[in-house]
Amino acid sequence: MSWRCPECRSTALDVSVETWARLFQRCGDFETDFDDALDHSHEWDDDSPMKCRDCGHGALTEEFKVRESSAVCPNCHQPLPVEKFMRQDRE
Ligand SMILES: [Zn+2]
């Protein structure tokens, strides 16, 4: 599985994740610190916001997901992505 910008084809992407942070509370004020959390795991899925670092296009990760065809790259033997126009025709 892979992700690619549907607008410019870039793979330079940022994704919004859910993670744990330490909550500090003092005198009615509060702040969070990611480095002090005991659990540094983070999660994201098809409904997480994703943003292209090259063109700025933003959408849910589902829109960036590359549908792979049965065709295989002759060099690396990985499945080739189905082009955007083929996805739109199928839907
Ligand atoms: Zn882009």
PDB file of the backbone (N, CA, C, O) and the ligand in Angstrom, with CONECT records:
HET     ZN  A 101       1
ATOM      1  N   MET A   1       0.845  -1.185   0.000  1.00  0.00           N
ATOM      2  CA  MET A   1       0.000   0.000   0.000  1.00  0.00           C
ATOM      3  C   MET A   1       0.884   1.239   0.000  1.00  0.00           C
ATOM      4  O   MET A   1       1.933   1.268   0.643  1.00  0.00           O
ATOM      5  N   SER A   2       0.444   2.269  -0.734  1.00  0.00           N
ATOM      6  CA  SER A   2       1.224   3.497  -0.745  1.00  0.00           C
ATOM      7  C   SER A   2       0.289   4.693  -0.924  1.00  0.00           C
ATOM      8  O   SER A   2      -0.889   4.530  -1.243  1.00  0.00           O
ATOM      9  N   TRP A   3       0.825   5.890  -0.718  1.00  0.00           N
ATOM     10  CA  TRP A   3       0.054   7.116  -0.806  1.00  0.00           C
ATOM     11  C   TRP A   3       0.795   8.084  -1.705  1.00  0.00           C
ATOM     12  O   TRP A   3       2.025   8.146  -1.696  1.00  0.00           O
ATOM     13  N   ARG A   4       0.021   8.852  -2.494  1.00  0.00           N
ATOM     14  CA  ARG A   4       0.601   9.780  -3.441  1.00  0.00           C
ATOM     15  C   ARG A   4      -0.394  10.925  -3.626  1.00  0.00           C
ATOM     16  O   ARG A   4      -1.605  10.704  -3.597  1.00  0.00           O
ATOM     17  N   CYS A   5       0.110  12.150  -3.818  1.00  0.00           N
ATOM     18  CA  CYS A   5      -0.772  13.304  -4.008  1.00  0.00           C
ATOM     19  C   CYS A   5      -1.595  13.126  -5.297  1.00  0.00           C
ATOM     20  O   CYS A   5      -1.018  12.908  -6.362  1.00  0.00           O
ATOM     21  N   PRO A   6      -2.931  13.217  -5.217  1.00  0.00           N
ATOM     22  CA  PRO A   6      -3.755  13.058  -6.419  1.00  0.00           C
ATOM     23  C   PRO A   6      -3.623  14.238  -7.382  1.00  0.00           C
ATOM     24  O   PRO A   6      -4.022  14.126  -8.542  1.00  0.00           O
ATOM     25  N   GLU A   7      -3.076  15.357  -6.930  1.00  0.00           N
ATOM     26  CA  GLU A   7      -2.939  16.536  -7.784  1.00  0.00           C
ATOM     27  C   GLU A   7      -1.592  16.575  -8.503  1.00  0.00           C
ATOM     28  O   GLU A   7      -1.549  16.810  -9.711  1.00  0.00           O
ATOM     29  N   CYS A   8      -0.488  16.347  -7.780  1.00  0.00           N
ATOM     30  CA  CYS A   8       0.841  16.514  -8.388  1.00  0.00           C
ATOM     31  C   CYS A   8       1.674  15.228  -8.362  1.00  0.00           C
ATOM     32  O   CYS A   8       2.811  15.220  -8.834  1.00  0.00           O
ATOM     33  N   ARG A   9       1.114  14.136  -7.813  1.00  0.00           N
ATOM     34  CA  ARG A   9       1.773  12.822  -7.792  1.00  0.00           C
ATOM     35  C   ARG A   9       2.938  12.745  -6.797  1.00  0.00           C
ATOM     36  O   ARG A   9       3.658  11.747  -6.786  1.00  0.00           O
ATOM     37  N   SER A  10       3.139  13.756  -5.976  1.00  0.00           N
ATOM     38  CA  SER A  10       4.245  13.753  -5.022  1.00  0.00           C
ATOM     39  C   SER A  10       4.000  12.717  -3.914  1.00  0.00           C
ATOM     40  O   SER A  10       2.856  12.428  -3.562  1.00  0.00           O
ATOM     41  N   THR A  11       5.091  12.167  -3.373  1.00  0.00           N
ATOM     42  CA  THR A  11       4.992  11.283  -2.212  1.00  0.00           C
ATOM     43  C   THR A  11       5.498  11.972  -0.951  1.00  0.00           C
ATOM     44  O   THR A  11       5.627  11.338   0.096  1.00  0.00           O
ATOM     45  N   ALA A  12       5.790  13.287  -1.048  1.00  0.00           N
ATOM     46  CA  ALA A  12       6.201  14.071   0.122  1.00  0.00           C
ATOM     47  C   ALA A  12       4.934  14.539   0.833  1.00  0.00           C
ATOM     48  O   ALA A  12       4.370  15.577   0.489  1.00  0.00           O
ATOM     49  N   LEU A  13       4.490  13.765   1.829  1.00  0.00           N
ATOM     50  CA  LEU A  13       3.198  13.987   2.457  1.00  0.00           C
ATOM     51  C   LEU A  13       3.323  14.099   3.970  1.00  0.00           C
ATOM     52  O   LEU A  13       4.182  13.466   4.584  1.00  0.00           O
ATOM     53  N   ASP A  14       2.457  14.911   4.560  1.00  0.00           N
ATOM     54  CA  ASP A  14       2.320  14.965   6.014  1.00  0.00           C
ATOM     55  C   ASP A  14       0.947  14.410   6.364  1.00  0.00           C
ATOM     56  O   ASP A  14      -0.014  14.615   5.623  1.00  0.00           O
ATOM     57  N   VAL A  15       0.850  13.711   7.487  1.00  0.00           N
ATOM     58  CA  VAL A  15      -0.429  13.166   7.933  1.00  0.00           C
ATOM     59  C   VAL A  15      -0.661  13.558   9.383  1.00  0.00           C
ATOM     60  O   VAL A  15       0.262  13.567  10.198  1.00  0.00           O
ATOM     61  N   SER A  16      -1.916  13.881   9.690  1.00  0.00           N
ATOM     62  CA  SER A  16      -2.286  14.212  11.057  1.00  0.00           C
ATOM     63  C   SER A  16      -2.485  12.918  11.833  1.00  0.00           C
ATOM     64  O   SER A  16      -3.210  12.026  11.393  1.00  0.00           O
ATOM     65  N   VAL A  17      -1.830  12.822  13.001  1.00  0.00           N
ATOM     66  CA  VAL A  17      -1.897  11.592  13.796  1.00  0.00           C
ATOM     67  C   VAL A  17      -2.474  11.881  15.183  1.00  0.00           C
ATOM     68  O   VAL A  17      -2.430  13.009  15.672  1.00  0.00           O
ATOM     69  N   GLU A  18      -3.011  10.837  15.794  1.00  0.00           N
ATOM     70  CA  GLU A  18      -3.414  10.903  17.196  1.00  0.00           C
ATOM     71  C   GLU A  18      -2.292  10.298  18.019  1.00  0.00           C
ATOM     72  O   GLU A  18      -1.810   9.206  17.720  1.00  0.00           O
ATOM     73  N   THR A  19      -1.879  11.010  19.058  1.00  0.00           N
ATOM     74  CA  THR A  19      -0.808  10.496  19.901  1.00  0.00           C
ATOM     75  C   THR A  19      -1.067  10.873  21.352  1.00  0.00           C
ATOM     76  O   THR A  19      -1.983  11.639  21.651  1.00  0.00           O
ATOM     77  N   TRP A  20      -0.258  10.332  22.246  1.00  0.00           N
ATOM     78  CA  TRP A  20      -0.374  10.623  23.667  1.00  0.00           C
ATOM     79  C   TRP A  20       0.576  11.748  24.044  1.00  0.00           C
ATOM     80  O   TRP A  20       1.662  11.880  23.479  1.00  0.00           O
ATOM     81  N   ALA A  21       0.154  12.548  24.998  1.00  0.00           N
ATOM     82  CA  ALA A  21       1.013  13.606  25.520  1.00  0.00           C
ATOM     83  C   ALA A  21       0.804  13.691  27.029  1.00  0.00           C
ATOM     84  O   ALA A  21      -0.272  13.360  27.526  1.00  0.00           O
ATOM     85  N   ARG A  22       1.831  14.136  27.759  1.00  0.00           N
ATOM     86  CA  ARG A  22       1.701  14.342  29.201  1.00  0.00           C
ATOM     87  C   ARG A  22       0.944  15.656  29.432  1.00  0.00           C
ATOM     88  O   ARG A  22       1.260  16.688  28.840  1.00  0.00           O
ATOM     89  N   LEU A  23      -0.061  15.587  30.307  1.00  0.00           N
ATOM     90  CA  LEU A  23      -0.855  16.771  30.655  1.00  0.00           C
ATOM     91  C   LEU A  23      -0.326  17.351  31.959  1.00  0.00           C
ATOM     92  O   LEU A  23      -0.355  16.687  32.995  1.00  0.00           O
ATOM     93  N   PHE A  24       0.156  18.584  31.909  1.00  0.00           N
ATOM     94  CA  PHE A  24       0.632  19.285  33.098  1.00  0.00           C
ATOM     95  C   PHE A  24      -0.408  20.313  33.511  1.00  0.00           C
ATOM     96  O   PHE A  24      -0.820  21.143  32.700  1.00  0.00           O
ATOM     97  N   GLN A  25      -0.839  20.264  34.777  1.00  0.00           N
ATOM     98  CA  GLN A  25      -1.828  21.208  35.290  1.00  0.00           C
ATOM     99  C   GLN A  25      -1.264  21.904  36.518  1.00  0.00           C
ATOM    100  O   GLN A  25      -0.758  21.250  37.431  1.00  0.00           O
ATOM    101  N   ARG A  26      -1.349  23.228  36.541  1.00  0.00           N
ATOM    102  CA  ARG A  26      -0.815  23.986  37.661  1.00  0.00           C
ATOM    103  C   ARG A  26      -1.531  25.331  37.770  1.00  0.00           C
ATOM    104  O   ARG A  26      -1.559  26.107  36.815  1.00  0.00           O
ATOM    105  N   CYS A  27      -2.113  25.602  38.945  1.00  0.00           N
ATOM    106  CA  CYS A  27      -2.713  26.900  39.231  1.00  0.00           C
ATOM    107  C   CYS A  27      -3.712  27.327  38.146  1.00  0.00           C
ATOM    108  O   CYS A  27      -3.696  28.476  37.703  1.00  0.00           O
ATOM    109  N   GLY A  28      -4.563  26.419  37.731  1.00  0.00           N
ATOM    110  CA  GLY A  28      -5.592  26.750  36.755  1.00  0.00           C
ATOM    111  C   GLY A  28      -5.096  26.828  35.327  1.00  0.00           C
ATOM    112  O   GLY A  28      -5.876  27.097  34.413  1.00  0.00           O
ATOM    113  N   ASP A  29      -3.815  26.599  35.124  1.00  0.00           N
ATOM    114  CA  ASP A  29      -3.259  26.618  33.772  1.00  0.00           C
ATOM    115  C   ASP A  29      -2.879  25.185  33.381  1.00  0.00           C
ATOM    116  O   ASP A  29      -2.723  24.326  34.249  1.00  0.00           O
ATOM    117  N   PHE A  30      -2.734  24.931  32.108  1.00  0.00           N
ATOM    118  CA  PHE A  30      -2.335  23.582  31.693  1.00  0.00           C
ATOM    119  C   PHE A  30      -1.546  23.655  30.399  1.00  0.00           C
ATOM    120  O   PHE A  30      -1.651  24.614  29.634  1.00  0.00           O
ATOM    121  N   GLU A  31      -0.748  22.610  30.175  1.00  0.00           N
ATOM    122  CA  GLU A  31      -0.039  22.458  28.919  1.00  0.00           C
ATOM    123  C   GLU A  31       0.215  20.981  28.675  1.00  0.00           C
ATOM    124  O   GLU A  31       0.133  20.169  29.597  1.00  0.00           O
ATOM    125  N   THR A  32       0.522  20.636  27.438  1.00  0.00           N
ATOM    126  CA  THR A  32       0.814  19.250  27.081  1.00  0.00           C
ATOM    127  C   THR A  32       2.229  19.160  26.528  1.00  0.00           C
ATOM    128  O   THR A  32       2.730  20.085  25.889  1.00  0.00           O
ATOM    129  N   ASP A  33       2.862  18.008  26.796  1.00  0.00           N
ATOM    130  CA  ASP A  33       4.231  17.795  26.329  1.00  0.00           C
ATOM    131  C   ASP A  33       4.328  16.390  25.736  1.00  0.00           C
ATOM    132  O   ASP A  33       4.088  15.401  26.428  1.00  0.00           O
ATOM    133  N   PHE A  34       4.678  16.308  24.462  1.00  0.00           N
ATOM    134  CA  PHE A  34       4.756  15.013  23.776  1.00  0.00           C
ATOM    135  C   PHE A  34       5.956  14.196  24.242  1.00  0.00           C
ATOM    136  O   PHE A  34       5.879  12.969  24.303  1.00  0.00           O
ATOM    137  N   ASP A  35       7.061  14.859  24.572  1.00  0.00           N
ATOM    138  CA  ASP A  35       8.286  14.138  24.929  1.00  0.00           C
ATOM    139  C   ASP A  35       8.156  13.397  26.257  1.00  0.00           C
ATOM    140  O   ASP A  35       8.802  12.367  26.444  1.00  0.00           O
ATOM    141  N   ASP A  36       7.330  13.900  27.187  1.00  0.00           N
ATOM    142  CA  ASP A  36       7.211  13.297  28.511  1.00  0.00           C
ATOM    143  C   ASP A  36       6.170  12.188  28.587  1.00  0.00           C
ATOM    144  O   ASP A  36       6.062  11.530  29.621  1.00  0.00           O
ATOM    145  N   ALA A  37       5.404  11.959  27.529  1.00  0.00           N
ATOM    146  CA  ALA A  37       4.382  10.912  27.561  1.00  0.00           C
ATOM    147  C   ALA A  37       5.035   9.543  27.697  1.00  0.00           C
ATOM    148  O   ALA A  37       6.091   9.292  27.117  1.00  0.00           O
ATOM    149  N   LEU A  38       4.403   8.657  28.467  1.00  0.00           N
ATOM    150  CA  LEU A  38       4.928   7.301  28.622  1.00  0.00           C
ATOM    151  C   LEU A  38       4.744   6.492  27.343  1.00  0.00           C
ATOM    152  O   LEU A  38       5.585   5.665  26.993  1.00  0.00           O
ATOM    153  N   ASP A  39       3.631   6.740  26.649  1.00  0.00           N
ATOM    154  CA  ASP A  39       3.303   5.998  25.434  1.00  0.00           C
ATOM    155  C   ASP A  39       3.523   6.911  24.223  1.00  0.00           C
ATOM    156  O   ASP A  39       2.793   7.885  24.038  1.00  0.00           O
ATOM    157  N   HIS A  40       4.523   6.597  23.405  1.00  0.00           N
ATOM    158  CA  HIS A  40       4.819   7.428  22.236  1.00  0.00           C
ATOM    159  C   HIS A  40       4.191   6.881  20.958  1.00  0.00           C
ATOM    160  O   HIS A  40       4.523   7.342  19.867  1.00  0.00           O
ATOM    161  N   SER A  41       3.289   5.905  21.074  1.00  0.00           N
ATOM    162  CA  SER A  41       2.648   5.368  19.869  1.00  0.00           C
ATOM    163  C   SER A  41       1.726   6.425  19.260  1.00  0.00           C
ATOM    164  O   SER A  41       1.266   7.334  19.952  1.00  0.00           O
ATOM    165  N   HIS A  42       1.464   6.296  17.973  1.00  0.00           N
ATOM    166  CA  HIS A  42       0.563   7.226  17.303  1.00  0.00           C
ATOM    167  C   HIS A  42      -0.215   6.473  16.237  1.00  0.00           C
ATOM    168  O   HIS A  42       0.247   5.459  15.713  1.00  0.00           O
ATOM    169  N   GLU A  43      -1.394   6.974  15.923  1.00  0.00           N
ATOM    170  CA  GLU A  43      -2.283   6.272  15.001  1.00  0.00           C
ATOM    171  C   GLU A  43      -2.855   7.220  13.961  1.00  0.00           C
ATOM    172  O   GLU A  43      -3.045   8.409  14.221  1.00  0.00           O
ATOM    173  N   TRP A  44      -3.129   6.674  12.769  1.00  0.00           N
ATOM    174  CA  TRP A  44      -3.875   7.405  11.744  1.00  0.00           C
ATOM    175  C   TRP A  44      -4.545   6.377  10.844  1.00  0.00           C
ATOM    176  O   TRP A  44      -4.138   5.216  10.802  1.00  0.00           O
ATOM    177  N   ASP A  45      -5.581   6.816  10.122  1.00  0.00           N
ATOM    178  CA  ASP A  45      -6.322   5.883   9.282  1.00  0.00           C
ATOM    179  C   ASP A  45      -6.850   6.605   8.041  1.00  0.00           C
ATOM    180  O   ASP A  45      -6.388   7.700   7.718  1.00  0.00           O
ATOM    181  N   ASP A  46      -7.814   5.999   7.348  1.00  0.00           N
ATOM    182  CA  ASP A  46      -8.342   6.568   6.104  1.00  0.00           C
ATOM    183  C   ASP A  46      -9.036   7.908   6.312  1.00  0.00           C
ATOM    184  O   ASP A  46      -9.178   8.681   5.364  1.00  0.00           O
ATOM    185  N   ASP A  47      -9.471   8.198   7.545  1.00  0.00           N
ATOM    186  CA  ASP A  47     -10.181   9.446   7.829  1.00  0.00           C
ATOM    187  C   ASP A  47      -9.265  10.533   8.392  1.00  0.00           C
ATOM    188  O   ASP A  47      -9.740  11.596   8.790  1.00  0.00           O
ATOM    189  N   SER A  48      -7.956  10.274   8.428  1.00  0.00           N
ATOM    190  CA  SER A  48      -7.027  11.275   8.949  1.00  0.00           C
ATOM    191  C   SER A  48      -6.700  12.302   7.867  1.00  0.00           C
ATOM    192  O   SER A  48      -6.562  11.942   6.698  1.00  0.00           O
ATOM    193  N   PRO A  49      -6.575  13.577   8.242  1.00  0.00           N
ATOM    194  CA  PRO A  49      -6.181  14.601   7.270  1.00  0.00           C
ATOM    195  C   PRO A  49      -4.748  14.370   6.781  1.00  0.00           C
ATOM    196  O   PRO A  49      -3.859  14.036   7.564  1.00  0.00           O
ATOM    197  N   MET A  50      -4.541  14.555   5.469  1.00  0.00           N
ATOM    198  CA  MET A  50      -3.218  14.416   4.857  1.00  0.00           C
ATOM    199  C   MET A  50      -2.969  15.638   3.984  1.00  0.00           C
ATOM    200  O   MET A  50      -3.903  16.197   3.408  1.00  0.00           O
ATOM    201  N   LYS A  51      -1.702  16.054   3.887  1.00  0.00           N
ATOM    202  CA  LYS A  51      -1.371  17.255   3.126  1.00  0.00           C
ATOM    203  C   LYS A  51      -0.111  17.023   2.313  1.00  0.00           C
ATOM    204  O   LYS A  51       0.868  16.460   2.804  1.00  0.00           O
ATOM    205  N   CYS A  52      -0.149  17.470   1.046  1.00  0.00           N
ATOM    206  CA  CYS A  52       1.011  17.362   0.164  1.00  0.00           C
ATOM    207  C   CYS A  52       1.986  18.486   0.485  1.00  0.00           C
ATOM    208  O   CYS A  52       1.602  19.654   0.548  1.00  0.00           O
ATOM    209  N   ARG A  53       3.258  18.122   0.689  1.00  0.00           N
ATOM    210  CA  ARG A  53       4.269  19.133   1.014  1.00  0.00           C
ATOM    211  C   ARG A  53       4.712  19.903  -0.219  1.00  0.00           C
ATOM    212  O   ARG A  53       5.291  20.981  -0.092  1.00  0.00           O
ATOM    213  N   ASP A  54       4.455  19.377  -1.404  1.00  0.00           N
ATOM    214  CA  ASP A  54       4.899  20.050  -2.629  1.00  0.00           C
ATOM    215  C   ASP A  54       3.878  21.049  -3.161  1.00  0.00           C
ATOM    216  O   ASP A  54       4.253  22.160  -3.537  1.00  0.00           O
ATOM    217  N   CYS A  55       2.585  20.679  -3.204  1.00  0.00           N
ATOM    218  CA  CYS A  55       1.589  21.587  -3.796  1.00  0.00           C
ATOM    219  C   CYS A  55       0.581  22.097  -2.776  1.00  0.00           C
ATOM    220  O   CYS A  55      -0.214  22.983  -3.090  1.00  0.00           O
ATOM    221  N   GLY A  56       0.599  21.556  -1.560  1.00  0.00           N
ATOM    222  CA  GLY A  56      -0.298  22.035  -0.518  1.00  0.00           C
ATOM    223  C   GLY A  56      -1.680  21.415  -0.545  1.00  0.00           C
ATOM    224  O   GLY A  56      -2.520  21.760   0.286  1.00  0.00           O
ATOM    225  N   HIS A  57      -1.944  20.496  -1.488  1.00  0.00           N
ATOM    226  CA  HIS A  57      -3.256  19.861  -1.543  1.00  0.00           C
ATOM    227  C   HIS A  57      -3.514  19.097  -0.251  1.00  0.00           C
ATOM    228  O   HIS A  57      -2.649  18.367   0.232  1.00  0.00           O
ATOM    229  N   GLY A  58      -4.715  19.273   0.307  1.00  0.00           N
ATOM    230  CA  GLY A  58      -5.073  18.595   1.534  1.00  0.00           C
ATOM    231  C   GLY A  58      -6.398  17.876   1.395  1.00  0.00           C
ATOM    232  O   GLY A  58      -7.327  18.392   0.773  1.00  0.00           O
ATOM    233  N   ALA A  59      -6.491  16.691   1.967  1.00  0.00           N
ATOM    234  CA  ALA A  59      -7.721  15.892   1.957  1.00  0.00           C
ATOM    235  C   ALA A  59      -7.521  14.746   2.938  1.00  0.00           C
ATOM    236  O   ALA A  59      -6.470  14.646   3.571  1.00  0.00           O
ATOM    237  N   LEU A  60      -8.517  13.885   3.065  1.00  0.00           N
ATOM    238  CA  LEU A  60      -8.367  12.701   3.902  1.00  0.00           C
ATOM    239  C   LEU A  60      -7.417  11.728   3.219  1.00  0.00           C
ATOM    240  O   LEU A  60      -7.294  11.731   1.994  1.00  0.00           O
ATOM    241  N   THR A  61      -6.746  10.894   4.008  1.00  0.00           N
ATOM    242  CA  THR A  61      -5.737   9.984   3.451  1.00  0.00           C
ATOM    243  C   THR A  61      -6.326   9.043   2.402  1.00  0.00           C
ATOM    244  O   THR A  61      -5.614   8.589   1.506  1.00  0.00           O
ATOM    245  N   GLU A  62      -7.625   8.749   2.510  1.00  0.00           N
ATOM    246  CA  GLU A  62      -8.288   7.863   1.548  1.00  0.00           C
ATOM    247  C   GLU A  62      -8.102   8.382   0.122  1.00  0.00           C
ATOM    248  O   GLU A  62      -7.936   7.597  -0.812  1.00  0.00           O
ATOM    249  N   GLU A  63      -8.130   9.729  -0.043  1.00  0.00           N
ATOM    250  CA  GLU A  63      -7.990  10.321  -1.382  1.00  0.00           C
ATOM    251  C   GLU A  63      -6.563  10.173  -1.920  1.00  0.00           C
ATOM    252  O   GLU A  63      -6.355  10.191  -3.133  1.00  0.00           O
ATOM    253  N   PHE A  64      -5.586  10.027  -1.029  1.00  0.00           N
ATOM    254  CA  PHE A  64      -4.179   9.911  -1.430  1.00  0.00           C
ATOM    255  C   PHE A  64      -3.768   8.461  -1.681  1.00  0.00           C
ATOM    256  O   PHE A  64      -2.709   8.198  -2.252  1.00  0.00           O
ATOM    257  N   LYS A  65      -4.614   7.525  -1.250  1.00  0.00           N
ATOM    258  CA  LYS A  65      -4.233   6.111  -1.340  1.00  0.00           C
ATOM    259  C   LYS A  65      -4.109   5.693  -2.807  1.00  0.00           C
ATOM    260  O   LYS A  65      -4.983   5.987  -3.622  1.00  0.00           O
ATOM    261  N   VAL A  66      -3.023   5.012  -3.127  1.00  0.00           N
ATOM    262  CA  VAL A  66      -2.771   4.565  -4.501  1.00  0.00           C
ATOM    263  C   VAL A  66      -3.396   3.187  -4.695  1.00  0.00           C
ATOM    264  O   VAL A  66      -3.054   2.223  -4.010  1.00  0.00           O
ATOM    265  N   ARG A  67      -4.330   3.125  -5.657  1.00  0.00           N
ATOM    266  CA  ARG A  67      -4.893   1.817  -6.007  1.00  0.00           C
ATOM    267  C   ARG A  67      -3.883   1.108  -6.886  1.00  0.00           C
ATOM    268  O   ARG A  67      -3.413   1.663  -7.879  1.00  0.00           O
ATOM    269  N   GLU A  68      -3.551  -0.115  -6.517  1.00  0.00           N
ATOM    270  CA  GLU A  68      -2.542  -0.832  -7.279  1.00  0.00           C
ATOM    271  C   GLU A  68      -3.205  -1.753  -8.295  1.00  0.00           C
ATOM    272  O   GLU A  68      -4.189  -2.426  -7.990  1.00  0.00           O
ATOM    273  N   SER A  69      -2.660  -1.774  -9.493  1.00  0.00           N
ATOM    274  CA  SER A  69      -3.189  -2.618 -10.552  1.00  0.00           C
ATOM    275  C   SER A  69      -2.494  -3.976 -10.525  1.00  0.00           C
ATOM    276  O   SER A  69      -1.628  -4.212  -9.682  1.00  0.00           O
ATOM    277  N   SER A  70      -2.859  -4.851 -11.425  1.00  0.00           N
ATOM    278  CA  SER A  70      -2.202  -6.157 -11.505  1.00  0.00           C
ATOM    279  C   SER A  70      -0.887  -6.053 -12.268  1.00  0.00           C
ATOM    280  O   SER A  70      -0.099  -6.999 -12.283  1.00  0.00           O
ATOM    281  N   ALA A  71      -0.640  -4.876 -12.916  1.00  0.00           N
ATOM    282  CA  ALA A  71       0.618  -4.674 -13.638  1.00  0.00           C
ATOM    283  C   ALA A  71       1.759  -4.514 -12.638  1.00  0.00           C
ATOM    284  O   ALA A  71       1.583  -3.928 -11.570  1.00  0.00           O
ATOM    285  N   VAL A  72       2.915  -5.033 -12.991  1.00  0.00           N
ATOM    286  CA  VAL A  72       4.066  -5.012 -12.089  1.00  0.00           C
ATOM    287  C   VAL A  72       5.219  -4.265 -12.760  1.00  0.00           C
ATOM    288  O   VAL A  72       5.462  -4.430 -13.956  1.00  0.00           O
ATOM    289  N   CYS A  73       5.917  -3.453 -11.990  1.00  0.00           N
ATOM    290  CA  CYS A  73       7.082  -2.728 -12.498  1.00  0.00           C
ATOM    291  C   CYS A  73       8.160  -3.738 -12.922  1.00  0.00           C
ATOM    292  O   CYS A  73       8.513  -4.621 -12.141  1.00  0.00           O
ATOM    293  N   PRO A  74       8.682  -3.616 -14.146  1.00  0.00           N
ATOM    294  CA  PRO A  74       9.699  -4.557 -14.609  1.00  0.00           C
ATOM    295  C   PRO A  74      11.023  -4.421 -13.859  1.00  0.00           C
ATOM    296  O   PRO A  74      11.833  -5.348 -13.877  1.00  0.00           O
ATOM    297  N   ASN A  75      11.258  -3.290 -13.204  1.00  0.00           N
ATOM    298  CA  ASN A  75      12.524  -3.065 -12.508  1.00  0.00           C
ATOM    299  C   ASN A  75      12.490  -3.539 -11.055  1.00  0.00           C
ATOM    300  O   ASN A  75      13.369  -4.278 -10.612  1.00  0.00           O
ATOM    301  N   CYS A  76      11.447  -3.098 -10.307  1.00  0.00           N
ATOM    302  CA  CYS A  76      11.423  -3.418  -8.880  1.00  0.00           C
ATOM    303  C   CYS A  76      10.404  -4.502  -8.545  1.00  0.00           C
ATOM    304  O   CYS A  76      10.361  -4.972  -7.408  1.00  0.00           O
ATOM    305  N   HIS A  77       9.579  -4.909  -9.519  1.00  0.00           N
ATOM    306  CA  HIS A  77       8.582  -5.972  -9.356  1.00  0.00           C
ATOM    307  C   HIS A  77       7.487  -5.629  -8.357  1.00  0.00           C
ATOM    308  O   HIS A  77       6.791  -6.513  -7.857  1.00  0.00           O
ATOM    309  N   GLN A  78       7.336  -4.321  -8.065  1.00  0.00           N
ATOM    310  CA  GLN A  78       6.231  -3.880  -7.208  1.00  0.00           C
ATOM    311  C   GLN A  78       5.018  -3.572  -8.084  1.00  0.00           C
ATOM    312  O   GLN A  78       5.188  -3.227  -9.254  1.00  0.00           O
ATOM    313  N   PRO A  79       3.770  -3.691  -7.540  1.00  0.00           N
ATOM    314  CA  PRO A  79       2.572  -3.365  -8.319  1.00  0.00           C
ATOM    315  C   PRO A  79       2.597  -1.907  -8.772  1.00  0.00           C
ATOM    316  O   PRO A  79       3.009  -1.029  -8.014  1.00  0.00           O
ATOM    317  N   LEU A  80       2.162  -1.648  -9.996  1.00  0.00           N
ATOM    318  CA  LEU A  80       2.118  -0.290 -10.520  1.00  0.00           C
ATOM    319  C   LEU A  80       0.820   0.379 -10.082  1.00  0.00           C
ATOM    320  O   LEU A  80      -0.222  -0.276 -10.043  1.00  0.00           O
ATOM    321  N   PRO A  81       0.862   1.688  -9.748  1.00  0.00           N
ATOM    322  CA  PRO A  81      -0.358   2.386  -9.337  1.00  0.00           C
ATOM    323  C   PRO A  81      -1.312   2.585 -10.520  1.00  0.00           C
ATOM    324  O   PRO A  81      -0.876   2.792 -11.653  1.00  0.00           O
ATOM    325  N   VAL A  82      -2.608   2.521 -10.243  1.00  0.00           N
ATOM    326  CA  VAL A  82      -3.620   2.832 -11.243  1.00  0.00           C
ATOM    327  C   VAL A  82      -3.708   4.348 -11.320  1.00  0.00           C
ATOM    328  O   VAL A  82      -3.788   5.018 -10.290  1.00  0.00           O
ATOM    329  N   GLU A  83      -3.693   4.891 -12.522  1.00  0.00           N
ATOM    330  CA  GLU A  83      -3.702   6.349 -12.678  1.00  0.00           C
ATOM    331  C   GLU A  83      -5.026   6.946 -12.226  1.00  0.00           C
ATOM    332  O   GLU A  83      -6.046   6.258 -12.176  1.00  0.00           O
ATOM    333  N   LYS A  84      -4.999   8.234 -11.898  1.00  0.00           N
ATOM    334  CA  LYS A  84      -6.163   8.928 -11.346  1.00  0.00           C
ATOM    335  C   LYS A  84      -7.374   8.837 -12.273  1.00  0.00           C
ATOM    336  O   LYS A  84      -8.490   8.610 -11.806  1.00  0.00           O
ATOM    337  N   PHE A  85      -7.165   9.014 -13.593  1.00  0.00           N
ATOM    338  CA  PHE A  85      -8.316   9.009 -14.505  1.00  0.00           C
ATOM    339  C   PHE A  85      -8.980   7.646 -14.554  1.00  0.00           C
ATOM    340  O   PHE A  85     -10.179   7.556 -14.815  1.00  0.00           O
ATOM    341  N   MET A  86      -8.223   6.581 -14.308  1.00  0.00           N
ATOM    342  CA  MET A  86      -8.811   5.242 -14.319  1.00  0.00           C
ATOM    343  C   MET A  86      -9.682   5.050 -13.084  1.00  0.00           C
ATOM    344  O   MET A  86     -10.715   4.384 -13.149  1.00  0.00           O
ATOM    345  N   ARG A  87      -9.268   5.635 -11.951  1.00  0.00           N
ATOM    346  CA  ARG A  87     -10.081   5.551 -10.736  1.00  0.00           C
ATOM    347  C   ARG A  87     -11.427   6.229 -10.940  1.00  0.00           C
ATOM    348  O   ARG A  87     -12.468   5.703 -10.547  1.00  0.00           O
ATOM    349  N   GLN A  88     -11.392   7.430 -11.575  1.00  0.00           N
ATOM    350  CA  GLN A  88     -12.629   8.192 -11.750  1.00  0.00           C
ATOM    351  C   GLN A  88     -13.579   7.460 -12.700  1.00  0.00           C
ATOM    352  O   GLN A  88     -14.794   7.499 -12.505  1.00  0.00           O
ATOM    353  N   ASP A  89     -13.038   6.793 -13.725  1.00  0.00           N
ATOM    354  CA  ASP A  89     -13.892   6.063 -14.658  1.00  0.00           C
ATOM    355  C   ASP A  89     -14.605   4.898 -13.978  1.00  0.00           C
ATOM    356  O   ASP A  89     -15.745   4.568 -14.304  1.00  0.00           O
ATOM    357  N   ARG A  90     -13.906   4.285 -13.026  1.00  0.00           N
ATOM    358  CA  ARG A  90     -14.442   3.093 -12.387  1.00  0.00           C
ATOM    359  C   ARG A  90     -15.538   3.425 -11.376  1.00  0.00           C
ATOM    360  O   ARG A  90     -16.434   2.615 -11.140  1.00  0.00           O
ATOM    361  N   GLU A  91     -15.465   4.621 -10.779  1.00  0.00           N
ATOM    362  CA  GLU A  91     -16.410   4.979  -9.713  1.00  0.00           C
ATOM    363  C   GLU A  91     -17.725   5.508 -10.268  1.00  0.00           C
ATOM    364  O   GLU A  91     -18.624   5.852  -9.502  1.00  0.00           O
TER     365      GLU A  91
HETATM  366 ZN    ZN A 101       0.715  17.665  -4.456  1.00  0.00          ZN2+
END
